[in-house]
Amino acid sequence: MSHPKIANTDHDVIDVIRARWSPRAFDLSRPVSHDVQKQLFEAARWAPSSANEQPWQFIVADRFTSADGFAAMLAALNEGNQSWAQYAPVLVLAAARIEMEKSGRPNQHAWYDTGQAVSMLTIQATSMGLGLRQMAGFDRDKAQIGCRLEPPFEPVVIMALGYPGAPDALPNEKHRAGETQPRARRPIADFVRYV
Ligand SMILES: Cc1cc2nc3c(=O)[nH]c(=O)nc-3n(C[C@H](O)[C@H](O)[C@H](O)COP(=O)(O)O)c2cc1C
């Protein structure tokens, strides 16, 4: 029997794509070593980007090495996200440099490129047995101040990262149930057309 979160795909895809999902429950007894974190950022590093600007920046709040940093990033999350993310081993803020380093002009693709880097990081994390959930539910000003993020960098997303844990540790019933609900997607015909 397969895990309920494994994607039930209409067409064949590589296993790591099928296996990726966004957990809220993490195993708090398993820190994510800095060597492992380096592997994740290495994967992000090799993402493609417009003009090879590599506009992403990652700010790491590891509860095991910086309780203060972790508390500051957690405080930027909205209440719903705090309720489960407070038990994550690591929080990571992904930020985008919205100005081209070379020309100083606006980088129209900064968020897009940062998303691609996060996607690479996520796939690497999945392949190593880690879980990751991205969050847009946070206060941008709090994140900017708490993480000492200066313009031209903008906060894009905060990620909770760790080894997946038991759902029953989650305080919220809906969140507990969400850990085993099958994942649903629109059919390809809804978003692909040929010209
Ligand atoms: C940009 C972005 C923002 C998200 N924001 C939140 C969030 O604030 N809180 C949350 O619990 N999940 C959040 N998610 C997770 C999505 O709800 C999740 O990816 C989606 O339901 C699909 O589930 P799956 O990743 O398990 O396939 C976010 C995901 C992305 C990519």
The ligand as an ORCA input file, in Angstrom:
! r2SCAN-3c Opt
* xyz 0 1
  C       3.687     30.112     -2.488
  C       3.024     29.141     -1.547
  C       2.408     29.614     -0.411
  C       1.843     28.732      0.507
  N       1.336     29.226      1.687
  C       0.948     28.359      2.645
  C       0.630     28.837      3.946
  O       0.683     30.034      4.249
  N       0.248     27.917      4.870
  C       0.192     26.571      4.594
  O      -0.126     25.794      5.506
  N       0.511     26.092      3.370
  C       0.891     26.937      2.402
  N       1.291     26.463      1.162
  C       1.217     25.016      0.857
  C       0.108     24.706     -0.154
  O      -1.136     24.797      0.491
  C       0.349     23.302     -0.779
  O       1.536     23.305     -1.512
  C      -0.824     22.904     -1.694
  O      -2.001     22.734     -0.946
  C      -0.542     21.610     -2.443
  O      -0.225     20.575     -1.545
  P       1.107     19.707     -1.756
  O       2.272     20.655     -1.741
  O       1.145     18.752     -0.582
  O       0.976     18.997     -3.068
  C       1.850     27.321      0.236
  C       2.473     26.851     -0.934
  C       3.077     27.734     -1.807
  C       3.783     27.200     -3.027
*
